[in-house]
Amino acid sequence: MRKKALVVDDNGNNLILEKDLLEVAGFEVFVAENASSGIAIARKEKPDIIIMDVRLPDMRGSEAAKILRQDKETRDIPIVFVTASVMPEGREEIKAIPNTGFIGKPINTRTFAKEISQFIK
Protein backbone atom coordinates (compact mmCIF):
# COMPACT_ATOMS: atom_id res chain seq x y z
CA MET A 1 0.00 0.00 0.00
CA ARG A 2 1.33 3.43 -0.96
CA LYS A 3 2.22 5.87 1.78
CA LYS A 4 0.03 8.97 1.95
CA ALA A 5 1.53 12.44 2.32
CA LEU A 6 -0.17 15.79 2.81
CA VAL A 7 1.69 18.91 1.63
CA VAL A 8 0.50 22.25 3.05
CA ASP A 9 2.08 25.31 1.43
CA ASP A 10 0.62 28.59 0.15
CA ASN A 11 3.36 28.95 -2.49
CA GLY A 12 2.10 27.15 -5.59
CA ASN A 13 5.58 26.45 -6.95
CA ASN A 14 6.72 24.83 -3.70
CA LEU A 15 3.48 22.85 -3.51
CA ILE A 16 3.90 21.44 -7.03
CA LEU A 17 7.61 20.71 -6.56
CA GLU A 18 7.14 18.86 -3.26
CA LYS A 19 4.07 17.00 -4.59
CA ASP A 20 5.95 15.89 -7.73
CA LEU A 21 9.03 14.75 -5.79
CA LEU A 22 6.90 12.69 -3.41
CA GLU A 23 4.77 11.18 -6.19
CA VAL A 24 7.90 10.11 -8.08
CA ALA A 25 9.02 8.41 -4.84
CA GLY A 26 5.72 6.48 -4.75
CA PHE A 27 3.61 8.54 -2.35
CA GLU A 28 -0.05 9.29 -2.79
CA VAL A 29 -0.07 13.06 -2.25
CA PHE A 30 -2.81 15.43 -1.04
CA VAL A 31 -2.29 19.19 -1.12
CA ALA A 32 -3.64 22.21 0.73
CA GLU A 33 -2.86 25.91 0.29
CA ASN A 34 -3.71 26.95 3.86
CA ALA A 35 -3.72 25.52 7.36
CA SER A 36 -7.51 25.15 7.67
CA SER A 37 -7.73 23.04 4.51
CA GLY A 38 -4.69 21.07 5.63
CA ILE A 39 -6.31 20.24 8.97
CA ALA A 40 -9.53 19.15 7.23
CA ILE A 41 -7.66 16.94 4.74
CA ALA A 42 -5.52 15.43 7.53
CA ARG A 43 -8.66 14.47 9.46
CA LYS A 44 -10.30 12.97 6.37
CA GLU A 45 -7.36 11.17 4.72
CA LYS A 46 -5.18 10.32 7.78
CA PRO A 47 -1.88 10.66 5.87
CA ASP A 48 1.29 8.88 6.99
CA ILE A 49 3.08 12.24 7.08
CA ILE A 50 2.30 15.94 6.82
CA ILE A 51 4.74 18.36 5.20
CA MET A 52 3.87 21.92 6.23
CA ASP A 53 5.17 25.42 5.68
CA VAL A 54 5.52 27.50 8.87
CA ARG A 55 4.06 30.68 7.37
CA LEU A 56 0.58 30.11 6.01
CA PRO A 57 -2.06 32.74 5.14
CA ASP A 58 -4.64 31.79 7.78
CA MET A 59 -2.47 30.68 10.73
CA ARG A 60 1.08 29.62 11.52
CA GLY A 61 1.98 26.03 10.73
CA SER A 62 2.88 25.53 14.38
CA GLU A 63 -0.68 26.53 15.39
CA ALA A 64 -2.11 24.04 12.87
CA ALA A 65 0.21 21.36 14.26
CA LYS A 66 -1.00 22.03 17.81
CA ILE A 67 -4.62 21.63 16.62
CA LEU A 68 -3.71 18.32 14.93
CA ARG A 69 -1.95 17.13 18.10
CA GLN A 70 -5.14 17.68 20.14
CA ASP A 71 -7.19 15.37 17.88
CA LYS A 72 -6.79 11.65 18.65
CA GLU A 73 -7.23 10.82 14.95
CA THR A 74 -4.26 12.98 13.90
CA ARG A 75 -2.12 13.30 17.02
CA ASP A 76 0.45 10.67 15.97
CA ILE A 77 0.98 11.76 12.35
CA PRO A 78 4.55 13.05 11.94
CA ILE A 79 4.72 16.68 10.79
CA VAL A 80 7.76 17.99 8.93
CA PHE A 81 8.05 21.76 8.65
CA VAL A 82 9.66 22.89 5.41
CA THR A 83 10.51 26.57 5.56
CA ALA A 84 13.07 29.19 4.69
CA SER A 85 12.09 31.48 7.53
CA VAL A 86 12.85 29.87 10.83
CA MET A 87 14.64 31.98 13.39
CA PRO A 88 15.97 30.34 16.57
CA GLU A 89 12.76 31.14 18.49
CA GLY A 90 10.72 29.58 15.66
CA ARG A 91 12.79 26.42 15.90
CA GLU A 92 12.11 26.26 19.63
CA GLU A 93 8.38 26.64 18.88
CA ILE A 94 8.57 23.68 16.46
CA LYS A 95 10.71 21.55 18.82
CA ALA A 96 8.07 21.95 21.53
CA ILE A 97 5.51 20.13 19.34
CA PRO A 98 5.82 16.33 19.64
CA ASN A 99 6.69 14.18 16.61
CA THR A 100 7.83 17.01 14.33
CA GLY A 101 10.86 17.61 12.16
CA PHE A 102 12.36 20.40 10.13
CA ILE A 103 13.81 20.71 6.61
CA GLY A 104 15.15 24.07 5.45
CA LYS A 105 14.39 25.68 2.11
CA PRO A 106 15.58 25.55 -0.53
CA ILE A 107 15.01 21.81 -0.40
CA ASN A 108 17.44 19.37 -1.98
CA THR A 109 15.36 17.84 -4.78
CA ARG A 110 17.59 14.75 -4.91
CA THR A 111 17.14 13.84 -1.25
CA PHE A 112 13.78 15.41 -0.29
CA ALA A 113 11.58 12.28 -0.54
CA LYS A 114 14.18 10.21 1.34
CA GLU A 115 14.44 12.86 4.09
CA ILE A 116 10.65 12.89 4.41
CA SER A 117 10.49 9.08 4.55
CA GLN A 118 12.84 9.04 7.54
CA PHE A 119 10.17 10.74 9.66
CA ILE A 120 7.61 7.95 9.04
CA LYS A 121 7.65 5.30 11.74
PyMOL commands that set and color helices and strands:
alter all, ss='L'
color gray80, all
select helices_A, chain A and resi 12-24+35-45+61-70+88-95+112-117
alter helices_A, ss='H'
color red, helices_A
select strands_A, chain A and resi 4-8+28-32+49-52+79-83+100-104
alter strands_A, ss='S'
color yellow, strands_A
deselect
rebuild
show_as cartoon
